[in-house]
Amino acid sequence: MRILESFCLFLFGSYVKSMALESNETVSLVRRRRSLGIFKTVCYPGLGCFYTGPPFKNIPNRIVSLPPLPQEVIRTIYLLFTRKNRNNPLSFSPENHESLLKSNFNSSAWTRIIIHGYTDGTYASAWLFDMKDEFLRISDDNVIAVDHPTTFLFPRIIYPQSVADCRVIGVQIANLITFLHEKFGADLKKIHLIGHSLGAHIGGYAGERLPNLGRITGLDPAGPYFRNVANNVKLDDSDATFVDVIHSNPSAILGFGTNEDLGHINFWPNGGKQRGCPLTIARILANGILPFELQALVTCPHRRSFEFFLFSFNQNDCLIVGVECSSWNDFLQGKCNCGLDGEKCSPLGVFAKPKPPPRRRYYLKTAAERPYCFFDIHNHFPPQIARLLEFYSGHRLGSLMKCDYEVCAVILDEEHIPHLPTV
């Protein structure tokens, strides 16, 4: 089954990204990589050495372990946005951190670093900019978008190669954060990495090198090649002070996400099976299938994770709240609630708060289409959740609560938007 999964991923990447281009420089570097045998160590200046053997070689969960490519092939680019340059980012490379010294970077503010995944590329880049806009709308942050292009770059279109390259990109981001800390005095506790798919594991590789990193949010962390492997091969809850994960496509067979709880808190919207994606597929079939539309069709549940996170910024005038529960069936049967003081519930997304160990799992329902906010008559949160949300927002909610039987929706206006978490 693992071999079939890897073969399908290879075919999918090759088809969707069939317009790949090869520069002479890239071909030369790739040929050098092919000369390496298995279980080799490759070293790159400023990045360190990378071993291709165990735990990164793991049969049957990782049948192929490739060495990561050099950074001149990966071509990572950073885009810095602040409120002073919302629409005109400072673009710089991992080799040119010094350009930040003349930027609008605010060392006292939170720094949000957003990392896309394998299937995103230029097609889905809009969500990075939407997320940037939301962070800047509610807080005077530094927002850095990380682009590691795969769409038009051979051999990064091959999934196992992109998996291997995550290790280099993670070190690049760790080096960037170290630079911000040493040159600007940026507080590591106010660094927040948000990664989708492979981007979540890239965040983990960065975080494991940075003690006291504030937060990593994993948006449906990639499953293929990351299931049932050692913690240092994937994102896990030791990579930051607070790790929260949204699981939107966790099927162990055909899902692009992982079915393992990797964070301190783990949200499972709709139990991992997303409502509305069959409707998306029907629309695409009705309009005719193009390569990018095929990508949207296949990855619809996988992409829901970052859409849920986007709509947690109060775009839909309510908070999306998960309920701690032992199983999806127990949740559906109404066996779980928030507790007397709301201690067993947590807002999903940007306003999520740390919980004490052990790892916790939260279930919730969403609507089939945007804005996704949905309240279930049998479950979700009782009136007592008001005390929890008052804590987040700093306001008495009172008249903002609208209750129907045992369920309350919290309707928020601009004045009552919760403050961003400090952890």
PyMOL commands that set and color helices and strands:
alter all, ss='L'
color gray80, all
select helices_A, chain A and resi 2-16+24-34+71-74+83-85+97-102+126-138+159-184+188-190+198-207+231-233+270-272+277-287+291-311+328-332+385-393+398-400+414-416
alter helices_A, ss='H'
color red, helices_A
select strands_A, chain A and resi 41-44+48-51+77-81+90-92+111-115+142-147+191-196+215-219+242-246+265-269+321-324+345-347+360-364+401-404+407-410
alter strands_A, ss='S'
color yellow, strands_A
deselect
rebuild
show_as cartoon
